Amino acid sequence: MEILSTDSRYQVIEDESGVYKGDVLNKERDGIGMMYYIGGDIYGGQWQKNNSHGIGMRITNSGRYYGNFTAGFKNGYGIYYY
């Protein structure tokens, strides 16, 4: 993991999964941020301990999902657009 920005609230992190731009706590994605995955997917929303966690939107080439995430997975209420 390479931290490309050193602002205490907002940082840019590049690792093997892609590029993250957003809040970081203890060198982990935590708070509000955007992740641009190497495969082309995008996630924007809440993060906790390096996982999408809370309310967010995941955009893939098959559609987009807006709703709740828990520990990196869709969970609870949400809407999937095809």
N, C-alpha and C positions, 0 to 999 in steps of 0.2 A: 504494500500500500504506500502510495506516495502522496503526501499532502502538498498541494500546489499553492495554497494560499494560507496565510497565517493569521487572518483576522479571527478574533476569539469567538465571534458568533457565527460567521459565515465562512465556510471553507470549501475548497474544491479538492476532491480526493479522486485519484485515478488508481484503479486496481484491476485484477484479472476479469472482473465482471463488467466494467465500464467506467463511466465518469459520474460522480456525485457532486452536486452543488447544493449546499445548504448548511444547516446547523450541525455542529459536531460537539460531542461531549466525551471526554476521555478517549479521544481518537476513534470514536465510533459514530456512525450516522445516528443522530438523535435530535428530534425536534421537527422542523419543517424543511423539506428539501426535494430536489428532483434527481432522479437516477436515470441516466442514459445508458442502457445496456448494450453490450457489443452486438447482440443479435438484432438490434433495432427497436426493442421494446422500450417504453418510457414509463416510469412511475413518478407521480408527483403527489406529495401529501405528507402525512405524519410518519415519523420514524421513531423506533425505540430499539436500542442496542443492536444496530445494524440491520434491523428488519422493518419492512413496511408494517406499521402498527397504528391503528386509528383510522381516520377517514382519509381516503385518497382516490386517485384515478390511475389505472393501469391501461396503457394503450399498447395493443399488439397488432400484428397484421391481420388478425381475424376479427378484431373489434375492440371495444373499450368497455371497461368496468369502472363504475363510480360507486363507492360504498365503503363498508368497513373491512378492515384487514386485522388479523391477529397473527403475530409472529411470522409474518411474511406470506400469509395465505388469506384468500377471500374468506370472510367469516361474518355471518349476520346479514343485516339488510344491505341491499345494493341493487344497482341496475346495470344490466349488460346490454350494450348496443352492438348489433351485428352490422 
